[in-house]
Amino acid sequence: MEQTGRILVVEDEKAALKNLVHIMEGEGYAVKGVAKGSEALRLLGESEFDVVLTDLRMEEVDGIEVLQRSRELYPDSEVIMITAYASIPSAVETMKKGAYDYIAKPFKLDEVRRAVKSALERVRLRKENARLREQLERYEGKVRIITQNALMRGLLETALQIAPTDCSVLITGESGTGKELFARYIHFMSSRAEGPFFAVNCGALTEELLSNELFGHEKEAFTGAATMKQGIIEAASGGTLFLDEITEMSPAMQVKLLRVLQEKELMRLGGTEPVPVDVRIVAASNRDIAEAVREGSFRQDLYYRLNVVTLNIPPLSERRDDIPLLSQYFLKKYATLMSKDVREISPSVISLLGSYDFPGNVRELENIIERGVAMANGGTIELAHLSEDLKDLDIKTFRRKQGRLPSLEEQEVTYIKWVLEETGGNKTRAAEVLGIDRVSLWRKIKKYGLEEPTAEKSSGEQGGAGE
């Protein structure tokens, strides 16, 4: 019998201990058995056990202490209490302190087997989720940009080409298109990959705070400056600094940044000696920087220093072929993070997303899918799981046909067909959604000749789902 799991059995009655160890070994588990709570604490200090099966009442060190030590050292493990003193108060106490289950003596063998198997499954799922989360974090840390769009692939090729050159890069595009993601991609594909990566939003801080964050200060540079503070630019030496919303930077700050780019040094607030720095600057903005230069709000010389290479990230509405791919990626990500068995997105949702303009771009799509996973009560994200605002945008029944507005009858036909599709051809449910009785629905189906196409779709795509 192939089993996995390390079990620690703690029982001061020798016969019961021998019996429990025998049962667990018979299930194929790696088992350690001890007769004292103090011995259990020693073993827990040396190694991790997936499940601890312990007697509650023992001399010197009781089961509660074993439980507490196990929870303290190994929060992913589970503890099952066994006691001859079966009482509600003791059960409540152990459960409140984190015990997974509670078994009263004389116990049944199958009861013990089931409890341990269930606890091990819970431990396995918890560890698997932790592993998947770690994989996702590593996956995102490596900054793989999900795309099948030709324009985006061209931008990635350019980013890969310039990454080793150490030149300054300017990234433009709407909010939520992935500008920081591209900056991270450039960093991790460069010779600076082992160095630090810092991201600062220049529009989120006042000029004074931004100056202090970027350039730091000397001790006693101002009231309250008890120690020297290293700025982010200095801390990023050997790595990359991403400055988002660079056009929000004040003229005075622009002058300071220009010095960093030209002279490779900075001056801390209150300092008298320049500090050499080795940092690559990647800047970004959702505004037209050339227009800001013409208006006089952004320095031309700084613009030229930053604009060695420009990457203009297109909005999601201009790369709609990425929407299904990104949706599936976010579906897997949030299904894993939420530990939910949601594996599909309904065709109607994909269709709606494909026709939506996404003012918030990829960030908005991610939020939509995250909500869908959270709201889904089955294995598929349906229209019902989207926000009301988004569902209201499903106006495909009101689109123009060949340059003209469709008639009311055409709208009715389209809407009835859509409802029948959404209900899998179930006419009772469709009638309820439409707010009419079954007889009226049958008449409209016959009138508009919808029966055959719906029946074909139902049997072909819905596995014969009907009434």
C-alpha positions in Angstrom: 0.0 0.0 0.0 1.6 3.2 -1.2 1.1 6.1 1.3 3.0 9.2 2.1 3.1 11.0 5.4 5.1 11.1 8.6 3.1 10.4 11.8 4.1 10.9 15.4 2.1 8.9 17.9 2.2 10.0 21.5 0.4 7.6 24.0 1.4 6.7 27.6 -0.5 3.4 27.6 1.9 0.9 26.1 -0.7 -1.4 24.6 -2.6 1.5 23.0 0.7 3.0 21.7 1.7 -0.3 20.1 -1.7 -0.7 18.5 -1.7 2.8 17.0 1.8 2.4 15.6 0.9 -0.9 14.1 -2.3 0.6 12.5 -0.4 3.5 11.0 2.5 1.4 9.7 -0.1 -0.9 8.2 -1.4 2.1 6.2 2.1 2.6 4.8 3.0 5.7 6.8 6.4 6.5 8.4 5.6 6.3 12.1 7.4 7.3 15.3 5.8 6.2 18.6 6.7 7.6 22.1 5.1 7.1 25.5 5.9 10.5 26.9 4.9 14.1 26.0 8.5 15.3 26.8 9.9 12.8 24.3 7.4 14.1 21.7 8.6 17.7 22.3 12.2 16.5 21.7 11.2 14.8 18.4 9.2 17.9 17.2 12.3 20.0 17.9 14.3 17.8 15.6 12.0 17.2 12.6 8.6 17.9 11.1 5.7 15.4 11.2 2.6 15.8 9.0 0.2 14.5 11.6 0.6 14.2 15.4 -1.7 11.7 17.0 -1.5 12.4 20.8 -3.2 11.4 24.0 -4.7 14.4 25.8 -4.1 13.3 29.5 -0.4 12.4 30.2 1.9 13.1 33.2 4.3 16.0 33.1 3.8 17.1 29.5 0.2 16.6 28.3 -1.4 16.6 24.8 -2.2 20.4 25.0 1.6 21.2 25.3 2.3 18.8 22.4 -0.4 20.5 20.4 0.9 24.0 21.1 4.5 23.1 20.2 3.5 21.4 17.0 1.4 24.4 15.9 4.2 26.7 16.9 6.9 24.9 14.9 4.9 23.5 12.0 1.7 25.4 11.4 1.0 23.3 8.2 0.9 20.1 10.3 -2.2 18.7 11.9 -2.8 17.3 15.4 -5.4 14.7 16.4 -6.3 14.3 20.1 -7.1 10.9 21.6 -8.4 10.6 25.2 -10.4 8.4 27.5 -11.9 11.5 29.0 -14.3 12.3 26.3 -16.0 15.5 27.2 -17.3 18.5 25.4 -15.2 21.0 27.3 -11.9 19.2 26.6 -12.9 18.8 22.9 -13.8 22.5 22.6 -10.5 23.4 24.3 -8.3 21.4 22.0 -10.2 22.5 18.8 -9.9 26.1 19.9 -6.1 25.6 20.3 -5.9 24.2 16.8 -6.5 20.5 17.0 -7.7 19.0 13.7 -9.9 16.3 15.2 -10.9 14.7 18.5 -11.2 10.9 19.0 -12.6 9.3 22.2 -11.4 6.0 23.7 -12.2 3.3 23.2 -11.6 4.2 19.6 -12.5 2.3 16.5 -9.7 1.4 14.1 -11.5 2.7 11.1 -12.3 6.0 12.9 -8.5 6.5 13.5 -7.7 5.6 9.9 -10.2 8.0 8.5 -9.1 10.9 10.8 -5.5 10.5 9.9 -6.2 10.1 6.2 -8.4 13.2 6.3 -5.7 15.2 8.2 -3.0 14.1 5.8 -5.1 15.2 2.8 -5.6 18.6 4.4 -1.8 18.9 5.0 -1.1 17.7 1.4 -3.5 20.3 -0.1 -2.1 23.1 2.1 1.5 22.2 1.1 0.5 21.9 -2.6 -1.2 25.3 -2.5 1.9 26.8 -0.9 4.1 25.2 -3.6 1.8 26.5 -6.3 1.9 30.0 -4.8 5.7 29.9 -4.7 5.7 28.7 -8.3 3.5 31.6 -9.3 5.6 34.1 -7.4 8.7 32.7 -9.1 6.9 32.7 -12.5 6.0 36.3 -12.0 9.5 37.1 -10.6 11.0 35.9 -13.9 8.6 38.3 -15.6 7.3 36.2 -18.4 5.0 38.5 -20.4 1.9 36.7 -21.6 1.1 37.6 -25.2 0.5 36.2 -28.6 0.0 39.6 -30.2 2.5 40.4 -33.1 3.0 44.0 -31.9 3.7 42.9 -28.4 6.1 40.2 -29.6 8.0 42.9 -31.5 8.3 45.0 -28.4 9.6 42.0 -26.4 12.2 41.4 -29.1 13.3 45.0 -28.8 13.3 44.9 -25.0 15.4 41.7 -25.1 17.8 43.3 -27.6 18.4 46.5 -25.5 18.4 44.8 -22.1 22.2 44.1 -22.1 23.2 47.5 -23.4 22.5 49.4 -20.1 20.9 52.3 -22.0 18.1 54.4 -20.5 14.6 53.3 -21.6 11.4 55.3 -21.8 8.2 53.2 -21.7 4.9 54.9 -22.6 1.3 53.6 -22.6 -2.0 53.8 -20.8 -2.3 52.9 -17.1 -2.6 49.1 -16.6 -0.9 48.1 -19.9 2.1 46.6 -18.1 4.8 49.3 -18.2 6.4 48.1 -14.9 6.3 44.5 -16.1 8.4 45.5 -19.2 10.8 47.4 -16.9 11.2 44.3 -14.8 11.6 42.2 -17.9 14.5 44.5 -19.1 16.1 44.2 -15.7 15.9 40.4 -15.4 17.3 40.1 -19.0 20.2 42.4 -18.4 23.6 41.9 -16.7 22.0 43.7 -13.7 19.6 40.8 -13.0 21.4 39.9 -9.8 21.2 43.5 -8.6 18.2 45.2 -7.0 15.1 46.4 -8.8 13.2 49.4 -7.3 10.0 50.9 -8.6 8.9 54.4 -7.5 5.7 56.2 -8.6 6.7 59.9 -8.9 3.1 61.0 -8.9 2.3 59.4 -5.5 4.7 61.6 -3.4 5.2 65.3 -2.7 8.3 66.9 -4.0 9.9 66.8 -0.5 9.1 63.2 0.1 10.2 62.1 -3.3 13.5 63.9 -3.0 14.1 62.2 0.4 13.1 58.8 -0.9 15.3 59.0 -4.1 18.3 60.9 -2.8 18.4 60.3 0.9 19.8 62.7 3.5 22.8 63.1 5.8 22.6 63.0 9.6 21.1 66.2 11.1 20.2 67.4 7.6 16.9 68.6 9.1 15.1 68.4 12.4 14.5 64.7 13.2 17.2 63.3 10.9 19.0 61.4 13.7 20.9 59.2 11.2 22.0 59.2 7.6 19.5 57.7 5.2 20.5 56.1 1.9 18.2 57.1 -0.9 16.6 54.6 -3.4 18.9 55.7 -6.2 21.9 54.8 -4.1 20.4 51.6 -2.9 19.7 50.6 -6.5 23.4 50.8 -7.4 24.2 47.7 -9.5 20.6 47.3 -10.4 17.6 49.1 -12.1 15.4 52.0 -10.9 12.0 52.2 -12.5 10.5 55.7 -12.3 6.8 55.6 -13.1 4.8 58.7 -14.0 8.0 60.6 -14.6 6.1 63.6 -16.0 4.8 64.2 -12.5 8.3 65.0 -11.3 8.8 68.7 -10.4 11.4 70.8 -12.3 13.8 70.9 -9.4 13.7 67.1 -9.1 14.2 66.8 -12.9 17.5 68.8 -12.5 18.7 66.4 -9.8 17.8 63.3 -11.8 19.6 64.8 -14.9 22.8 65.1 -12.8 22.5 61.4 -11.9 22.2 60.4 -15.5 25.0 62.7 -16.7 27.5 62.5 -13.9 26.7 59.1 -12.4 26.6 60.7 -8.9 24.1 62.3 -6.5 24.1 64.6 -3.5 22.3 63.6 -0.4 20.2 66.3 1.3 22.6 68.1 3.7 25.6 66.5 2.0 28.8 68.2 0.8 30.4 65.3 -1.1 28.9 63.7 -4.2 28.1 60.0 -3.9 28.9 57.8 -7.0 26.1 55.6 -8.2 25.7 52.9 -10.8 22.1 52.6 -11.7 20.1 52.0 -14.8 17.0 54.3 -15.2 13.9 53.0 -16.8 11.2 55.7 -16.9 7.5 55.5 -17.8 4.5 57.7 -18.3 0.9 57.4 -19.4 1.1 61.0 -20.8 2.6 62.3 -24.0 6.1 63.3 -22.8 6.9 65.1 -26.1 3.8 67.2 -25.5 5.0 67.9 -21.9 8.3 69.1 -23.3 6.6 71.4 -25.8 4.4 72.8 -22.9 7.6 73.4 -20.9 6.6 71.2 -17.9 9.3 68.6 -18.7 13.0 69.4 -19.4 14.0 68.7 -23.0 17.6 67.7 -22.0 16.2 65.1 -19.5 13.8 63.8 -22.1 16.7 63.2 -24.5 18.6 61.4 -21.7 15.7 59.1 -20.9 14.5 58.6 -24.5 17.4 56.6 -25.8 15.0 53.8 -26.6 11.2 54.1 -26.4 8.7 51.3 -26.0 5.1 52.2 -26.6 2.9 49.6 -25.0 -0.5 49.3 -26.8 -3.7 49.3 -24.9 -5.5 46.0 -24.5 -8.2 47.1 -26.9 -5.6 47.1 -29.6 -4.4 43.6 -28.9 -7.7 41.7 -28.4 -6.1 38.4 -29.4 -4.4 38.5 -26.0 -7.6 38.7 -24.0 -8.4 34.9 -24.0 -4.8 34.0 -23.3 -4.5 36.5 -20.4 -7.9 35.5 -19.1 -6.8 31.8 -18.8 -3.5 32.8 -17.1 -5.4 34.9 -14.5 -7.9 32.2 -14.1 -5.2 29.6 -13.2 -3.5 32.2 -11.0 -6.5 33.1 -8.8 -8.0 29.6 -8.8 -4.7 28.5 -7.3 -4.4 31.4 -4.8 -8.0 31.0 -3.7 -7.8 27.2 -3.6 -10.9 26.9 -5.9 -11.6 24.4 -8.6 -12.5 26.9 -11.2 -11.1 25.8 -14.6 -13.1 27.4 -17.3 -14.5 30.7 -18.6 -17.8 30.4 -20.4 -17.9 31.4 -24.1 -20.4 34.2 -23.3 -17.9 35.7 -20.9 -15.0 35.4 -23.4 -17.2 37.0 -26.0 -18.1 39.9 -23.8 -14.5 40.4 -22.8 -13.5 40.4 -26.4 -15.9 43.2 -27.3 -15.1 45.3 -24.2 -12.8 48.3 -24.5 -10.9 47.9 -21.2 -10.2 51.4 -20.0 -8.1 49.9 -17.2 -6.3 47.6 -19.6 -4.6 44.3 -18.4 -5.0 45.4 -14.8 -8.8 45.7 -15.2 -8.9 42.3 -16.9 -7.1 40.7 -14.0 -9.5 42.3 -11.6 -12.5 41.0 -13.6 -11.1 37.4 -13.6 -10.2 37.6 -9.9 -13.7 38.6 -9.1 -15.1 35.9 -11.4 -13.1 33.2 -9.6 -14.1 34.5 -6.2 -17.8 34.6 -7.1 -17.9 31.3 -9.1 -19.8 28.5 -7.3 -18.9 25.9 -9.8 -16.0 25.1 -12.2 -16.9 27.9 -14.7 -16.9 31.7 -14.6 -20.3 32.7 -16.0 -21.8 36.1 -16.9 -23.6 36.1 -13.5 -20.2 36.2 -11.8 -19.2 39.5 -13.4 -19.9 42.9 -11.9 -23.3 44.5 -12.7 -21.5 47.4 -14.6 -19.8 44.9 -16.9 -22.9 42.8 -17.4 -24.8 45.9 -18.4 -22.2 46.4 -21.1 -23.3 43.2 -22.8 -25.2 45.2 -25.5 -24.6 42.9 -28.4 -28.4 42.9 -29.1 -28.2 46.7 -29.7 -25.4 46.8 -32.2 -25.9 48.2 -35.7 -26.5 45.7 -38.5 -24.9 46.7 -41.8 -24.8 50.3 -40.9 -28.5 50.6 -39.8 -30.2 50.2 -36.4 -31.9 46.8 -36.1 -35.7 46.5 -35.7 -37.4 45.5 -32.5 -38.2 42.1 -34.0 -34.5 41.5 -34.9 -33.5 42.5 -31.4 -36.0 40.0 -30.0 -34.7 37.2 -32.2 -31.1 37.9 -31.2 -32.0 38.1 -27.5 -34.1 34.9 -27.4 -31.3 33.0 -29.2 -28.8 34.3 -26.7 -30.9 33.4 -23.7 -31.4 29.9 -25.2 -27.7 29.5 -25.6 -27.0 30.7 -22.1 -29.5 28.2 -20.6 -28.2 25.4 -22.7 -31.4 25.0 -24.6 -33.5 24.6 -21.5 -36.7 26.2 -22.5 -38.3 26.3 -19.0 -35.3 28.2 -17.7 -35.2 30.4 -20.8 -38.9 31.3 -20.4 -38.2 32.3 -16.8 -35.3 34.6 -17.8 -37.4 36.1 -20.6 -40.3 36.7 -18.2 -42.8 34.8 -20.3 -44.5 31.5 -20.1 -43.4 28.3 -21.9 -46.2 28.5 -24.4 -45.3 32.0 -25.4 -41.7 31.0 -25.8 -42.6 28.0 -28.0 -44.7 30.3 -30.2 -41.7 32.7 -30.7 -39.3 29.9 -31.3 -41.7 28.6 -34.1 -42.3 32.1 -35.4 -38.6 32.9 -35.7 -37.5 29.4 -36.7 -35.1 29.0 -33.8 -35.9 25.4 -32.8 -33.5 23.6 -35.1 -30.4 25.8 -34.6 -30.9 25.7 -30.9 -31.4 22.0 -30.9 -28.2 21.5 -32.9 -26.2 23.8 -30.6 -27.6 22.1 -27.5 -26.7 18.6 -28.7 -23.4 19.6 -30.2 -21.9 22.0 -27.6 -23.8 21.3 -24.5 -23.7 17.5 -24.5 -27.4 17.2 -25.1 -28.4 19.5 -22.2 -32.1 20.3 -22.5 -35.1 20.5 -20.4 
